[in-house]
Every structure is written in structure tokens, then in C-alpha cells.
Amino acid sequence: FKCFLPKKSVLKVKTTIFEDNTIGTNGRLMKYMSTHQKKYGQPTPLTHPHLLKFDEVNVGITRQEFVLRREKLVEKILKCGKITGRGLIILPSARKKYMVDHIPYFFRQDTDFRYLTGCLQPQSILAIEFTESYHNSYLLLRENTAYEEKWEGPRFGFSEAKEFFGVNEVLSANSFDEFLSKYGKENSKLNLWYDFMEVRDQETHDILLEFISSLGVAQSLHNINPLRETLHEMRSLKTRSEIDLMRKTCQIGAQSLKKTIQSSKNLNTELDYLATIDYHSRLAGANYLAYPPVVAAGNNANTIHYISACDTARSCDMMLMDAGCEYHGYSSDITRTWPVSGEFSANQKVLYDIVLECQENLIKSITPWETSITSLYKQMLKQLARSLQVAGIIKDIDEESAVRLVHLYCPHNVGHHLGMDVHDCATVNKHIPLVPGNIITVEPGLYLRHNHDRVPPEFRGLGLRIEDDI
């Protein structure tokens, strides 16, 4: 699985009140709020009914699910028992970045922010104020000037954003310092959940630092707690709607890769292969590729993060392609290695069968509540060692030494969590057993470089990996 964000889409829609208070012909009850021009900074069921169903904020995810995520986050924080008085969660969005002058990089929302809000606008802030008895969510949004709107389209109006995202109140992002000051005056004991050690937005961070330094004698900052670890625990357990989105992004990624493999005889360079997988992914509904793909012919496959895609593909080569797509915020991550000519050589087939058998056995062995990514990794090393010894590629050493040698031939882990990010929920401990709702990759590989002098010469220069999303 790999994921990418949908392109930002902004529309002004003049709404009309129908006598039966329904939209179009679908008969779903959705009242129009007023007849004035409404501003939406991203697709909505009103503006993009071909994408979003009734009450969806993002494709496949309803407003209620986002509300429940925020409620669950507060519940998890309260259970940890680190709060005295009121708590405050602060989570900034991503900020638009520029290549040069007015030319922006493609904008991708911070995934933690998107997970809790569904909001795709840059320069926004989520604040959640809570106690054991209540919680309020505030969304602080930046307003466009008339000049900016002319170039980039509208952002959300505050009244539209409040209803669409299901928050208690929408404020101007320019008033963040005032919001903090008001919160500080109303509370003598402050508990803050914010990732101080991982600054996501410098401007938000600076305002928070100034607020903390301004606290008077009557105010005390009881705790400053990191937020990301708690959020990643939540995000690692996918809901049914998230699993459906993951199945979709994996289906698109798999079919696009299959079509690329079938086109091999008509492709001459690594860049040809990259363009083909990109084309088929987008044509099937993906927003974009989830990450710079590895498209590596021949010995290039032994550079694990090879993303240059500037070489030719010879008929005698194997092609390693690690590519996934993002479908409305959720990612696929798939790798296949195949012969450019359509037929493996004898030595290529030996290595391919070793890696394929290893991956199939690893997947079959996964037992919920028992298997962890770490235990899978140890199992992978042992199986690859045995298979390489049987094939005569590793010779005349004991099992423990063979495992150490395999670590040289496969220096990466067996897998990682997958979801909104390709390497999803990075703070989740890989020693923890996997449970229903987790989605991981399983990706054994072998990379036999030319300088691996303990490998028989006929196998040197061969590299391959097989990866699926489970």
C-alpha cells in the first residue's frame, strides 16, 4: 500500500434551497444552509458529488469518523493519567513550500493533521481543549485575500468549515496567539500535548514558545507531552473505512504494476518504465505516486534506494520496480522483480525462487497477537540463510555465521506499517505483536553486489525484492 493526497480543488458554489430539502435525485437529506456564495477550499459532497458521498469529508471517510477520532485521542490521553486541570492539544498542518519565487512544490497535508480533521488547507491549526468531562475542537484557518483568491481560489469560509469538519468553532489562524492567551488566563494549571522536539511548523512553534515564556506566577505548565506517539498508536489500527481505502489503493497499484510488466518489450529505459507505472496509476484513479519509485535495471537494483531512473534496460537484465500510489490519502507499496526479456536466466531464477518462497512462508506464518515485525525479520534472515546454503551460494559456515552474512545481502528490515504514509506510524514499536487492523509490508530481498567476493561470480550483480501489503 502507498498513498498520495488528492489535488487541492476549490470552487465557489451558489446554493439553492429545494422545496424537499434534498440534493439532486439521490433523495439523501442534506439541507442547504443559505443562498449566499459559499467558499470551499477542497472537494465536498456539494461541489464534487462524483467523488464524495453524503456526509463524507474525505473520500470514504465521514464527518462522524473524524469526530470520533478526536474523541478517542482525548480518551487515550486521559487514560494515561498525566493531566491535572485542563488539557490542550495543538497540531499544526503542513505549510506550502516553494521551489523558487512563486512556484510551489506539490502540497501534501501533514498526515496526523489530516487524520484528525480531514482538512486539506495549508497553514491551519487544530486545537482541542479538554477535561475529563468535556472537550472542544477549534480549527484555526487562514483566510485568503481577494488577491490570493484570484490566483489560488478560495479557502474555506469559517461558517462552512465549522459545519463541514464538525468542529466546535473555527477561528482565524492569525489569532492563534490571542487564543493561547485567553486559554492561559482561564486556566491556572496547564497541560499541553504538542511535539516540541519535532517542529512541524516554525511559526506555530514560535508563538507557543512565546506563550509559555509569558506565563505569570499564578499560572503553571504542569506537563508538555509529545503527541505523535499516541496518535500513531491510533493510526496503526485501521477502521473498516480505512481498510476499504487501502484495498483500493493496493488494487490500483497492483494492476498498474501488472500492466507495466506486460509492456516490458516496448520499453527501453528505466524512465520509460517509470512513466508507464505513473500513467496507469493515475488513469485508474490514483492521485499520484506515493513516493519516488525505485526503477532499477540490472546492477542498479543493488542500490536499495535507487531513484535516478536514468539508465537503459537490457534484455538480459532483471527489472526491480518498487512503486505505489496514493488514493485519497492512503498509500500502497508494492515491489516486483522480473526479467526484461520475459524469461529468467538460470541464476536469476534460483535467486527469485529463494526470495519468493521466503516471502510466501513469512506471510503464512503471521499470527495475530503473536507475530511482530521484529520476529518476522529474524525469521526472514534464517530462511534466506538456509536457502542460500542449499543453493550453494553460501558455503562452509555454520547457521549463525550464515545469518550474519545474509544481513549483508539484505540490509533492510522485513517490513513496516503502511497507511496514510508509506512508512506509516514510525513511532510504533516493531517488537509489539501485530493485531487485527494493522497493515504492514512484507518485503524480503537479496542484493548481491559485485564486491561481495564470497558470492559465486555468476550471482554477483543480481538484486531483487518482492513486496506485498498485508
Buried (B, 14 or more C-beta within 10 A) or exposed (E): BBBBBBEBBBBEBEBEEEEEEBBEEEEEEBEBEEEEEBBBBBBBBBBBBEBBEEBBBBBBBBBEBBBEBBBEBBEEBBEEEEBEEBBBBBBBBBBBEEEEEEEEEEBBBBBBBBBBBBBBBBBBBBBBBBBEEEBEBBBBBBBBEEEEBEEBBBBBBBBBBBEBBBBEBBBEBEEBBEBBBEBBEEBBBBBBBBBBEEEBBEEBBEBBEEBBEEEEEEBEEBEBBBBBBBBBBBBBBBEEBBBEBBBBBBBBBBEBBEBBBEBBEEBEBBBBBBBBBBEBBBEBBBBBBBBBBBBBBBBBBBBBEBBEBEBEBEEEBBBBBBBBBBBBBBBBBBBBBBBBBEEBEEBBEBBBEBBBBBBBBBEEBBEEEEBBBBBBBEBBBBBBBBBBBEBEBBEEBEEEEBBEBBEEBBEBBBBBBBBBBBEBBEBBEBEEBBEEEBBBBBBBBBBBBEEBEEBBEEBBBBBBBBBBBB
